[in-house]
């Protein structure tokens, strides 16, 4: 059917395709095995491109992922990630704020990882939210003052 170089190219491409499909199935497979839903919430400036669960040899589950600038910029990516472990009933069990690391000084992509502190419950959700610098700015139209309950002296 194939001769010489064509056969070699066909076999190489086939092996690469099978490896790529197996890698994607494995990354999504651990979340499905655990019965856990992964949610990503992007900010106005950053898109979370990938989140997945990974297991180490010590049976520790690690949340991993990637994010990238929405705009074509190679400067540092401001902000942080907020991760929530949500029980099947919707109650937030644990939360963490984490940073991410760019592959290189000029890269638009960054990676993150976070060990999961406890066994995951079937039906739970892991939500990863990116907060950029603007998401934590106070609303300029709202007054910065808050009412304080004064204690009356007698």
DSSP file (Angstrom, degrees, kcal/mol; ACC not computed):
  #  RESIDUE AA STRUCTURE BP1 BP2  ACC     N-H-->O    O-->H-N    N-H-->O    O-->H-N    TCO  KAPPA ALPHA  PHI   PSI    X-CA   Y-CA   Z-CA
    1    1 A X              0   0    0      0, 0.0     2,-0.3     0, 0.0     6,-0.0   0.000 360.0 360.0 360.0 -53.0    0.0    0.0    0.0
    2    2 A X        -     0   0    0      2,-0.0     2,-0.4     4,-0.0     3,-0.0  -0.850 360.0-150.4-112.9 152.2    2.7    2.5    1.0
    3    3 A X    >>  -     0   0    0     -2,-0.3     3,-1.5     4,-0.0     4,-0.7  -0.952  46.4 -51.6-121.9 141.1    6.3    2.6   -0.2
    4    4 A X  H 3> S+     0   0    0     -2,-0.4     4,-1.7     1,-0.3     3,-0.3  -0.015 125.5  15.1  47.7-115.4    9.5    3.8    1.5
    5    5 A X  H 3> S+     0   0    0      1,-0.2     4,-2.7     2,-0.2    -1,-0.3   0.850 124.9  58.2 -63.6 -36.9    9.2    7.3    2.9
    6    6 A X  H <> S+     0   0    0     -3,-1.5     4,-2.5     1,-0.2    -1,-0.2   0.908 106.4  48.8 -60.5 -41.7    5.5    7.4    2.7
    7    7 A X  H  X S+     0   0    0     -4,-0.7     4,-2.3    -3,-0.3    -1,-0.2   0.911 112.0  48.5 -64.7 -42.9    5.2    4.3    4.9
    8    8 A X  H  X S+     0   0    0     -4,-1.7     4,-2.5     2,-0.2    -2,-0.2   0.910 113.0  47.4 -63.2 -43.6    7.6    5.8    7.5
    9    9 A X  H  X S+     0   0    0     -4,-2.7     4,-2.7     2,-0.2     5,-0.2   0.917 111.7  51.0 -64.9 -43.0    5.7    9.1    7.5
   10   10 A X  H  X S+     0   0    0     -4,-2.5     4,-2.3    -5,-0.2    -2,-0.2   0.922 112.5  45.5 -60.4 -45.5    2.3    7.3    7.9
   11   11 A X  H  X S+     0   0    0     -4,-2.3     4,-2.6     2,-0.2     5,-0.2   0.912 113.4  49.9 -65.7 -43.5    3.5    5.3   10.8
   12   12 A X  H  X S+     0   0    0     -4,-2.5     4,-2.3     1,-0.2    -2,-0.2   0.928 113.1  45.5 -61.7 -46.6    5.1    8.3   12.5
   13   13 A X  H  X S+     0   0    0     -4,-2.7     4,-2.4     2,-0.2    -1,-0.2   0.896 112.8  51.6 -65.1 -39.9    2.0   10.4   12.2
   14   14 A X  H  X S+     0   0    0     -4,-2.3     4,-2.4    -5,-0.2    -2,-0.2   0.923 111.0  46.9 -62.7 -45.5   -0.2    7.5   13.3
   15   15 A X  H  X S+     0   0    0     -4,-2.6     4,-2.4     1,-0.2    -2,-0.2   0.913 112.8  49.8 -63.5 -42.5    1.9    6.9   16.5
   16   16 A X  H  X S+     0   0    0     -4,-2.3     4,-2.3    -5,-0.2    -2,-0.2   0.898 111.0  49.5 -63.4 -40.6    1.9   10.6   17.3
   17   17 A X  H  X S+     0   0    0     -4,-2.4     4,-2.4     2,-0.2    -2,-0.2   0.916 111.3  48.1 -65.6 -44.0   -1.9   10.8   16.9
   18   18 A X  H  X S+     0   0    0     -4,-2.4     4,-2.3     2,-0.2    -2,-0.2   0.911 112.5  49.5 -62.9 -42.6   -2.5    7.9   19.1
   19   19 A X  H  X S+     0   0    0     -4,-2.4     4,-2.1     2,-0.2    -2,-0.2   0.900 111.3  49.4 -63.5 -41.3   -0.1    9.3   21.8
   20   20 A X  H  X S+     0   0    0     -4,-2.3     4,-2.0     2,-0.2    -2,-0.2   0.925 112.6  46.5 -65.4 -44.8   -1.8   12.7   21.6
   21   21 A X  H  X S+     0   0    0     -4,-2.4     4,-2.2     1,-0.2    -2,-0.2   0.886 112.0  50.9 -65.5 -38.4   -5.3   11.1   22.0
   22   22 A X  H  X S+     0   0    0     -4,-2.3     4,-2.1    -5,-0.2    -1,-0.2   0.883 108.8  52.3 -65.7 -38.4   -4.2    8.9   24.9
   23   23 A X  H  X S+     0   0    0     -4,-2.1     4,-2.1     2,-0.2    -2,-0.2   0.906 110.9  46.5 -64.3 -43.1   -2.7   11.9   26.7
   24   24 A X  H  X S+     0   0    0     -4,-2.0     4,-2.1     1,-0.2     5,-0.3   0.903 112.4  50.4 -66.1 -41.0   -5.9   13.9   26.4
   25   25 A X  H  X S+     0   0    0     -4,-2.2     4,-1.9     1,-0.2    -2,-0.2   0.883 110.7  49.8 -65.4 -37.2   -8.0   10.9   27.6
   26   26 A X  H  X S+     0   0    0     -4,-2.1     4,-1.5     2,-0.2    -2,-0.2   0.915 109.7  50.3 -67.4 -43.5   -5.7   10.4   30.6
   27   27 A X  H  X S+     0   0    0     -4,-2.1    26,-0.8     1,-0.2     4,-0.6   0.916 120.1  35.4 -63.1 -43.9   -5.8   14.1   31.7
   28   28 A X  H  X S+     0   0    0     -4,-2.1     4,-1.9     1,-0.2    -1,-0.2   0.775 109.2  68.9 -78.3 -25.9   -9.6   14.2   31.5
   29   29 A X  H  X S+     0   0    0     -4,-1.9     4,-3.1    -5,-0.3    -2,-0.2   0.849  92.5  55.2 -64.0 -37.6   -9.9   10.6   32.7
   30   30 A X  H  X S+     0   0    0     -4,-1.5     4,-2.3    23,-0.3    -1,-0.2   0.908 108.7  47.9 -66.1 -41.1   -8.7   11.2   36.3
   31   31 A X  H  X>S+     0   0    0     -4,-0.6     5,-2.8     2,-0.2     4,-0.8   0.911 115.0  46.4 -63.7 -41.0  -11.3   13.9   36.9
   32   32 A X  H  <5S+     0   0    0     -4,-1.9     3,-0.5     3,-0.2    -2,-0.2   0.897 110.8  52.5 -67.8 -40.0  -14.0   11.5   35.5
   33   33 A X  H  <5S+     0   0    0     -4,-3.1    -2,-0.2     1,-0.2    -1,-0.2   0.906 112.3  45.1 -60.4 -41.2  -12.6    8.6   37.6
   34   34 A X  H  <5S-     0   0    0     -4,-2.3    -1,-0.2    -5,-0.2    -2,-0.2   0.628 111.0-124.2 -77.5 -13.0  -12.9   10.8   40.7
   35   35 A X  T  <5 +     0   0    0     -4,-0.8    88,-3.3    -3,-0.5     2,-0.4   0.856  62.4 144.2  71.7  35.7  -16.3   12.0   39.7
   36   36 A X      < -     0   0    0     -5,-2.8     2,-0.4    86,-0.2    -1,-0.3  -0.874  44.6-141.6-113.7 139.6  -15.2   15.6   39.9
   37   37 A X  E     -a  125   0A   0     87,-2.3    89,-2.8    -2,-0.4     2,-0.5  -0.844  12.6-150.4 -98.3 134.3  -16.2   18.5   37.7
   38   38 A X  E     -a  126   0A   0     -2,-0.4     2,-0.4    87,-0.2    89,-0.2  -0.920  14.8-173.1-106.0 126.4  -13.6   21.1   36.7
   39   39 A X  E     -a  127   0A   0     87,-2.9    89,-2.6    -2,-0.5     2,-0.4  -0.937   7.2-163.1-119.1 141.9  -14.7   24.7   36.1
   40   40 A X  E     -a  128   0A   0     -2,-0.4     2,-0.5    87,-0.2    89,-0.2  -0.988   1.3-166.3-123.5 133.5  -12.7   27.6   34.8
   41   41 A X  E     -a  129   0A   0     87,-2.9    89,-2.5    -2,-0.4     2,-0.1  -0.959  15.2-152.4-121.2 111.8  -13.7   31.2   35.1
   42   42 A X        -     0   0    0     -2,-0.5     5,-0.2    87,-0.2     2,-0.2  -0.352   5.1-136.9 -79.0 159.6  -11.7   33.6   32.9
   43   43 A X        -     0   0    0      3,-1.6    88,-0.1    -2,-0.1    -1,-0.1  -0.440  36.1 -92.8-100.5-176.4  -11.1   37.3   33.6
   44   44 A X  S    S+     0   0    0      1,-0.2     3,-0.1    -2,-0.2    -2,-0.0   0.767 124.2  30.3 -68.9 -24.8  -11.2   40.1   31.1
   45   45 A X  S    S+     0   0    0      1,-0.1    25,-2.8    25,-0.1    26,-0.5   0.609 117.2  52.5-110.5 -15.2   -7.5   39.9   30.3
   46   46 A X  E     -D   69   0B   0     23,-0.2    -3,-1.6    24,-0.1     2,-0.5  -0.963  58.1-156.7-131.0 141.5   -6.7   36.2   30.8
   47   47 A X  E     -D   68   0B   0     21,-2.7    21,-2.3    -2,-0.4     2,-0.8  -0.967  17.5-137.7-115.6 127.7   -8.2   32.9   29.5
   48   48 A X  E     -D   67   0B   0     -2,-0.5    19,-0.3    19,-0.2     3,-0.1  -0.764  24.2-176.7 -82.3 112.1   -7.7   29.6   31.4
   49   49 A X  E     +     0   0B   0     17,-1.1     2,-0.3    -2,-0.8    18,-0.2   0.741  58.9  11.5 -87.5 -23.7   -6.9   27.3   28.5
   50   50 A X  E     +D   66   0B   0     16,-1.6    16,-2.1     2,-0.0     2,-0.4  -0.964  51.4 177.3-158.8 134.4   -6.7   24.0   30.4
   51   51 A X  E     +D   65   0B   0     -2,-0.3     2,-0.3    14,-0.2    14,-0.2  -0.996  19.9 152.7-135.0 140.1   -7.3   22.5   33.8
   52   52 A X  E     -D   64   0B   0     12,-2.6    12,-3.0    -2,-0.4     2,-0.4  -0.984  39.0-112.6-158.4 162.9   -6.8   18.8   34.7
   53   53 A X  E     -D   63   0B   0    -26,-0.8     2,-0.3    -2,-0.3   -23,-0.3  -0.827  28.9-172.0-102.5 142.4   -6.0   16.5   37.6
   54   54 A X  E     -D   62   0B   0      8,-2.6     8,-3.5    -2,-0.4     2,-0.4  -0.969  12.1-143.2-132.3 146.5   -2.8   14.6   37.8
   55   55 A X  E     -D   61   0B   0     -2,-0.3     6,-0.2     6,-0.2     2,-0.1  -0.915  10.7-148.4-113.5 139.1   -1.7   11.9   40.2
   56   56 A X    >   -     0   0    0      4,-2.3     3,-1.6    -2,-0.4     6,-0.0  -0.429  35.1-100.1 -93.3 174.3    1.8   11.4   41.6
   57   57 A X  T 3  S+     0   0    0      1,-0.3    -1,-0.1    -2,-0.1    -2,-0.0   0.788 123.7  60.1 -64.7 -27.0    3.5    8.2   42.6
   58   58 A X  T 3  S-     0   0    0      2,-0.1    -1,-0.3     1,-0.0     3,-0.1   0.291 120.9-109.1 -84.2  10.8    2.6    8.9   46.2
   59   59 A X  S <  S+     0   0    0     -3,-1.6     2,-0.4     1,-0.3    -2,-0.1   0.691  70.4 146.9  68.9  21.4   -1.1    9.0   45.3
   60   60 A X        -     0   0    0     59,-0.0    -4,-2.3    55,-0.0     2,-0.5  -0.735  43.7-137.3 -84.8 135.3   -1.3   12.7   45.8
   61   61 A X  E     -D   55   0B   0     -2,-0.4    55,-3.1    55,-0.4     2,-0.4  -0.818  20.3-165.8 -95.6 132.5   -3.8   14.4   43.4
   62   62 A X  E     -DE  54 115B   0     -8,-3.5    -8,-2.6    -2,-0.5     2,-0.5  -0.966  16.4-139.2-122.3 131.2   -2.6   17.7   41.9
   63   63 A X  E     +DE  53 114B   0     51,-3.0    51,-2.1    -2,-0.4     2,-0.3  -0.781  32.6 176.8 -83.6 126.4   -4.6   20.3   40.0
   64   64 A X  E     +DE  52 113B   0    -12,-3.0   -12,-2.6    -2,-0.5     2,-0.3  -0.892   6.5 143.9-128.2 159.5   -2.7   21.5   37.0
   65   65 A X  E     -DE  51 112B   0     47,-1.8    47,-2.1    -2,-0.3     2,-0.3  -0.992  32.6-121.2-176.3 179.2   -3.5   23.9   34.2
   66   66 A X  E     -DE  50 111B   0    -16,-2.1   -16,-1.6    -2,-0.3   -17,-1.1  -0.955  18.2-174.6-136.4 153.1   -2.4   26.6   31.8
   67   67 A X  E     -DE  48 110B   0     43,-2.3    43,-2.4    -2,-0.3     2,-0.3  -0.963   4.0-166.5-143.9 161.3   -3.6   30.2   31.1
   68   68 A X  E     -DE  47 109B   0    -21,-2.3   -21,-2.7    -2,-0.3    41,-0.2  -0.985  31.1 -92.6-148.6 157.0   -2.8   32.8   28.5
   69   69 A X  E     -D   46   0B   0     39,-1.3   -23,-0.2    -2,-0.3   -24,-0.1  -0.404  23.4-146.8 -62.1 141.8   -3.2   36.5   27.8
   70   70 A X  S    S+     0   0    0    -25,-2.8     2,-0.3    -2,-0.1    -1,-0.1   0.768  86.3  58.7 -78.3 -28.3   -6.3   37.4   25.7
   71   71 A X  S    S-     0   0    0    -26,-0.5     2,-2.1    37,-0.1    -2,-0.1  -0.703 103.9-100.3-100.4 153.7   -4.3   40.2   24.1
   72   72 A X  S    S+     0   0    0     -2,-0.3     2,-0.3     2,-0.1    -2,-0.1  -0.480  74.2 132.3 -74.4  81.9   -1.1   39.7   22.1
   73   73 A X        -     0   0    0     -2,-2.1    -4,-0.2     2,-0.1    -2,-0.0  -0.969  44.9-164.3-132.2 147.1    1.3   40.8   24.9
   74   74 A X        +     0   0    0     -2,-0.3     3,-0.1    34,-0.0     2,-0.1   0.133  57.7 108.6-116.3  18.2    4.4   39.2   26.2
   75   75 A X  S    S-     0   0    0      1,-0.2    -2,-0.1    31,-0.1    31,-0.0  -0.315  84.8 -63.7 -84.7 176.9    4.7   41.2   29.4
   76   76 A X        -     0   0    0      1,-0.1     2,-0.8    -2,-0.1    -1,-0.2  -0.214  50.9-118.5 -61.0 152.4    4.0   39.6   32.9
   77   77 A X        -     0   0    0     -3,-0.1    23,-0.2    23,-0.1    -1,-0.1  -0.837  31.6-144.6 -96.6 109.2    0.5   38.4   33.5
   78   78 A X        +     0   0    0     -2,-0.8     2,-0.2   -33,-0.0   -33,-0.1  -0.311  54.1  34.3 -74.1 157.1   -1.0   40.3   36.4
   79   79 A X  S    S-     0   0    0     53,-0.2     2,-0.3    54,-0.1    53,-0.2  -0.576  70.6-104.3 106.8-165.5   -3.3   38.8   39.0
   80   80 A X  E     -B  131   0A   0     51,-2.1    51,-2.9    -2,-0.2     2,-0.4  -0.928  24.5-102.1-154.0 173.6   -3.7   35.4   40.7
   81   81 A X  E     -BC 130  98A   0     17,-2.9    17,-2.6    -2,-0.3     2,-0.5  -0.879  20.5-154.5-107.6 139.7   -5.9   32.3   40.6
   82   82 A X  E     -BC 129  97A   0     47,-3.1    47,-2.7    -2,-0.4     2,-0.4  -0.969  14.2-165.5-112.5 120.7   -8.6   31.6   43.2
   83   83 A X  E     -BC 128  96A   0     13,-3.4    13,-2.4    -2,-0.5     2,-0.4  -0.914   4.1-171.0-112.8 131.6   -9.3   27.9   43.6
   84   84 A X  E     -BC 127  95A   0     43,-2.4    43,-2.3    -2,-0.4     2,-0.7  -0.976  16.7-151.1-123.2 134.4  -12.4   26.5   45.4
   85   85 A X  E     -BC 126  94A   0      9,-3.0     8,-3.0    -2,-0.4     9,-1.2  -0.930  24.9-165.4 -99.3 115.8  -13.2   22.9   46.3
   86   86 A X  E     -BC 125  92A   0     39,-3.4    39,-2.6    -2,-0.7     6,-0.2  -0.901  12.4-133.4-113.1 126.8  -17.0   22.8   46.3
   87   87 A X    >   -     0   0    0      4,-3.0     3,-2.4    -2,-0.5    36,-0.1  -0.235  34.0-101.0 -68.9 162.1  -19.0   19.9   47.9
   88   88 A X  T 3  S+     0   0    0      1,-0.3    -1,-0.1    34,-0.2    35,-0.0   0.777 123.7  59.0 -56.8 -26.8  -21.8   18.2   45.9
   89   89 A X  T 3  S-     0   0    0      2,-0.1    -1,-0.3     1,-0.0     3,-0.1   0.463 122.2-105.6 -82.9  -0.2  -24.3   20.3   48.0
   90   90 A X  S <  S+     0   0    0     -3,-2.4     2,-0.3     1,-0.3    -2,-0.1   0.373  75.8 135.9  96.0  -3.9  -22.7   23.6   46.7
   91   91 A X        -     0   0    0      1,-0.1    -4,-3.0    -5,-0.1     2,-0.6  -0.612  59.2-121.1 -81.0 135.1  -20.9   24.5   49.9
   92   92 A X  E     -C   86   0A   0     -2,-0.3    -6,-0.2    -6,-0.2     3,-0.1  -0.660  30.5-179.3 -76.7 118.3  -17.3   25.7   49.5
   93   93 A X  E     -     0   0A   0     -8,-3.0     2,-0.3    -2,-0.6    -1,-0.2   0.898  64.6  -2.2 -86.3 -45.3  -15.1   23.3   51.6
   94   94 A X  E     -C   85   0A   0     -9,-1.2    -9,-3.0     2,-0.0    -1,-0.3  -0.975  61.0-169.9-144.9 155.2  -11.7   24.8   50.9
   95   95 A X  E     -C   84   0A   0     -2,-0.3     2,-0.3   -11,-0.2   -11,-0.2  -0.986   3.6-177.1-145.6 155.3  -10.2   27.7   48.9
   96   96 A X  E     -C   83   0A   0    -13,-2.4   -13,-3.4    -2,-0.3     2,-0.5  -0.995  21.0-140.5-151.1 147.3   -6.8   28.9   48.0
   97   97 A X  E     +C   82   0A   0     -2,-0.3     2,-0.3   -15,-0.2   -15,-0.2  -0.959  33.4 175.4-107.4 127.4   -5.2   31.8   46.2
   98   98 A X  E     -C   81   0A   0    -17,-2.6   -17,-2.9    -2,-0.5     2,-0.2  -0.902  23.3-133.6-131.9 159.2   -2.2   30.7   44.0
   99   99 A X        -     0   0    0     -2,-0.3    14,-0.3   -19,-0.2     2,-0.3  -0.468  18.4-139.8 -98.9 177.0    0.2   32.2   41.6
  100  100 A X        -     0   0    0     -2,-0.2     2,-0.4   -23,-0.2    12,-0.2  -0.894   7.9-131.4-135.8 164.9    1.3   30.9   38.2
  101  101 A X  E     -F  111   0B   0     10,-2.7    10,-3.0    -2,-0.3     2,-0.2  -0.971  14.1-133.9-125.8 130.3    4.6   30.7   36.4
  102  102 A X  E     -F  110   0B   0     -2,-0.4     8,-0.2     8,-0.3     3,-0.1  -0.536  20.0-125.8 -78.3 149.6    5.3   31.7   32.8
  103  103 A X  S    S-     0   0    0      6,-1.1     2,-0.3    -2,-0.2    -1,-0.1   0.888  87.7  -9.5 -61.8 -40.3    7.4   29.4   30.7
  104  104 A X  S >  S-     0   0    0      5,-0.3     3,-1.1     1,-0.0    -1,-0.1  -0.918  80.0 -90.9-150.0 173.8    9.8   32.1   29.8
  105  105 A X  T 3  S+     0   0    0     -2,-0.3    -2,-0.0     1,-0.3    -1,-0.0   0.826 125.5  38.1 -59.5 -34.2   10.2   35.9   30.2
  106  106 A X  T 3  S+     0   0    0     -4,-0.0    -1,-0.3   -30,-0.0     2,-0.1   0.348  90.0 120.0-101.2   5.6    8.6   36.5   26.8
  107  107 A X    <   -     0   0    0     -3,-1.1    -5,-0.0     1,-0.1   -39,-0.0  -0.445  51.2-157.1 -78.1 143.6    5.9   33.8   26.9
  108  108 A X  S    S+     0   0    0     -2,-0.1   -39,-1.3   -39,-0.1     2,-0.3   0.544  76.6  79.8 -86.2 -11.4    2.2   34.6   26.7
  109  109 A X  E     -E   68   0B   0    -41,-0.2    -6,-1.1   -35,-0.0    -5,-0.3  -0.700  57.2-176.0-101.3 149.0    1.5   31.3   28.5
  110  110 A X  E     -EF  67 102B   0    -43,-2.4   -43,-2.3    -2,-0.3     2,-0.3  -0.970  10.8-147.4-138.3 155.3    1.7   30.4   32.2
  111  111 A X  E     -EF  66 101B   0    -10,-3.0   -10,-2.7    -2,-0.3     2,-0.3  -0.875  11.2-171.1-121.1 154.8    1.3   27.2   34.1
  112  112 A X  E     -E   65   0B   0    -47,-2.1   -47,-1.8    -2,-0.3     2,-0.3  -0.972   4.3-176.3-140.5 157.6    0.0   26.4   37.6
  113  113 A X  E     +E   64   0B   0    -14,-0.3     2,-0.3    -2,-0.3   -49,-0.2  -0.984   2.6 177.6-152.0 148.8   -0.2   23.5   40.0
  114  114 A X  E     -E   63   0B   0    -51,-2.1   -51,-3.0    -2,-0.3     2,-0.1  -0.909  28.2-126.1-154.8 120.0   -1.8   22.9   43.4
  115  115 A X  E     -E   62   0B   0     -2,-0.3     2,-0.5   -53,-0.2   -53,-0.3  -0.462  29.2-121.9 -66.1 138.2   -1.9   19.7   45.5
  116  116 A X        -     0   0    0    -55,-3.1   -55,-0.4    -2,-0.1    -1,-0.1  -0.723  19.0-147.1 -82.0 126.1   -5.4   18.8   46.5
  117  117 A X  S    S+     0   0    0     -2,-0.5     2,-0.3   -57,-0.1    -1,-0.1   0.654  70.8  19.3 -75.5 -16.5   -5.4   18.7   50.4
  118  118 A X  S    S-     0   0    0    -57,-0.1   -57,-0.1     0, 0.0    -2,-0.0  -0.944  96.4 -72.1-147.2 164.5   -8.0   16.0   51.0
  119  119 A X        -     0   0    0     -2,-0.3     2,-0.3     1,-0.1    -2,-0.1  -0.319  54.9-115.2 -59.7 141.8   -9.6   13.1   49.1
  120  120 A X        -     0   0    0     -4,-0.1     2,-0.4     4,-0.0    -1,-0.1  -0.596  22.1-133.6 -82.5 139.7  -12.1   14.3   46.5
  121  121 A X    >   -     0   0    0     -2,-0.3     3,-2.2     1,-0.1     2,-0.0  -0.761  29.6-104.0 -92.3 134.9  -15.8   13.5   47.1
  122  122 A X  T 3  S+     0   0    0     -2,-0.4   -34,-0.2     1,-0.3   -87,-0.2  -0.354 109.1  26.3 -57.4 131.8  -17.7   12.1   44.1
  123  123 A X  T 3  S+     0   0    0    -88,-3.3    -1,-0.3     1,-0.3   -87,-0.2   0.386  93.2 129.2  93.7  -2.5  -19.9   14.9   42.7
  124  124 A X    <   -     0   0    0     -3,-2.2   -87,-2.3   -89,-0.3     2,-0.4  -0.317  47.8-137.0 -81.8 170.4  -17.7   17.7   43.9
  125  125 A X  E     -aB  37  86A   0    -39,-2.6   -39,-3.4   -89,-0.2     2,-0.6  -0.968   6.9-154.2-129.6 141.3  -16.4   20.6   41.8
  126  126 A X  E     -aB  38  85A   0    -89,-2.8   -87,-2.9    -2,-0.4     2,-0.5  -0.974  18.8-166.3-113.6 116.9  -13.1   22.4   41.6
  127  127 A X  E     -aB  39  84A   0    -43,-2.3   -43,-2.4    -2,-0.6     2,-0.5  -0.905   5.8-166.3-108.4 126.9  -13.5   25.9   40.3
  128  128 A X  E     -aB  40  83A   0    -89,-2.6   -87,-2.9    -2,-0.5     2,-0.4  -0.961  10.3-176.2-113.6 119.7  -10.5   27.9   39.1
  129  129 A X  E     -aB  41  82A   0    -47,-2.7   -47,-3.1    -2,-0.5     2,-0.5  -0.959  17.6-142.6-120.0 130.9  -11.1   31.7   38.8
  130  130 A X  E     - B   0  81A   0    -89,-2.5     2,-0.5    -2,-0.4   -49,-0.2  -0.808  13.9-165.8 -91.5 130.8   -8.6   34.2   37.4
  131  131 A X  E     - B   0  80A   0    -51,-2.9   -51,-2.1    -2,-0.5     2,-0.1  -0.970   6.4-165.5-113.9 118.2   -8.6   37.6   39.1
  132  132 A X    >>  -     0   0    0     -2,-0.5     3,-0.8   -53,-0.2     4,-0.6  -0.358  42.4 -88.0 -91.7-178.5   -6.7   40.3   37.3
  133  133 A X  G >4 S+     0   0    0      1,-0.3     3,-0.7     2,-0.2     4,-0.1   0.847 126.5  52.7 -60.0 -35.2   -5.7   43.7   38.8
  134  134 A X  G >4 S+     0   0    0      1,-0.2     3,-1.4     2,-0.2    -1,-0.3   0.779  95.0  68.5 -73.1 -26.1   -9.0   45.3   37.9
  135  135 A X  G <4 S+     0   0    0     -3,-0.8    -1,-0.2     1,-0.3    -2,-0.2   0.702 103.4  44.2 -70.7 -17.0  -11.2   42.6   39.6
  136  136 A X  G << S+     0   0    0     -3,-0.7     2,-0.3    -4,-0.6    -1,-0.3   0.259  86.7 113.4-108.2  11.0  -10.0   43.6   43.0
  137  137 A X  S <  S-     0   0    0     -3,-1.4     3,-0.1     1,-0.1     2,-0.0  -0.647  72.5-114.0 -80.9 137.2  -10.4   47.4   42.5
  138  138 A X        -     0   0    0     -2,-0.3     2,-0.5     1,-0.1    -1,-0.1  -0.356  36.4 -95.3 -68.7 152.7  -13.1   49.0   44.6
  139  139 A X    >   -     0   0    0      1,-0.2     3,-1.0     4,-0.1    -1,-0.1  -0.564  31.0-150.8 -68.6 119.5  -16.1   50.5   42.7
  140  140 A X  T 3  S+     0   0    0     -2,-0.5    -1,-0.2     1,-0.3     4,-0.1   0.732  93.2  57.2 -69.5 -21.3  -15.3   54.2   42.3
  141  141 A X  T 3  S+     0   0    0      2,-0.1    -1,-0.3    -3,-0.0     2,-0.2   0.709  94.4  80.6 -81.7 -18.2  -19.0   55.2   42.3
  142  142 A X  S <  S-     0   0    0     -3,-1.0     2,-0.2     1,-0.1    -4,-0.0  -0.606  91.9-105.4 -87.3 148.2  -19.5   53.6   45.8
  143  143 A X        -     0   0    0     -2,-0.2    -4,-0.1     1,-0.1    -1,-0.1  -0.484  16.9-141.0 -70.3 138.4  -18.5   55.4   48.9
  144  144 A X  S    S+     0   0    0     -2,-0.2     2,-0.3    -4,-0.1    -1,-0.1   0.577  75.6  96.3 -75.6  -7.0  -15.3   54.0   50.6
  145  145 A X        -     0   0    0      0, 0.0     2,-0.3     0, 0.0    -2,-0.1  -0.613  56.5-163.7 -89.0 143.3  -16.9   54.6   54.0
  146  146 A X        -     0   0    0     -2,-0.3     2,-0.2     0, 0.0    -2,-0.0  -0.918  26.8-107.5-119.6 149.2  -18.7   51.8   56.0
  147  147 A X        -     0   0    0     -2,-0.3     2,-0.4     3,-0.0     0, 0.0  -0.523  31.2-152.7 -72.9 142.2  -21.1   52.3   58.9
  148  148 A X        -     0   0    0     -2,-0.2     2,-0.8     0, 0.0    -1,-0.0  -0.963  19.3-119.3-118.1 134.0  -19.7   51.2   62.3
  149  149 A X        -     0   0    0     -2,-0.4     2,-0.3     1,-0.0    -2,-0.0  -0.612  33.7-149.1 -71.8 111.9  -21.9   50.0   65.1
  150  150 A X        -     0   0    0     -2,-0.8     2,-0.6     1,-0.0    -1,-0.0  -0.644   5.9-133.7 -85.2 138.4  -21.2   52.5   67.9
  151  151 A X        -     0   0    0     -2,-0.3     2,-0.3     1,-0.0    -1,-0.0  -0.816  22.6-129.9 -91.5 124.3  -21.4   51.4   71.5
  152  152 A X        -     0   0    0     -2,-0.6     2,-0.3     2,-0.0    -1,-0.0  -0.578  17.6-142.7 -77.0 131.8  -23.4   53.9   73.5
  153  153 A X              0   0    0     -2,-0.3    -1,-0.0     1,-0.1     0, 0.0  -0.728 360.0 360.0 -93.6 145.7  -21.7   54.9   76.7
  154  154 A X              0   0    0     -2,-0.3    -1,-0.1     0, 0.0    -2,-0.0   0.398 360.0 360.0-103.0 360.0  -23.8   55.5   79.9
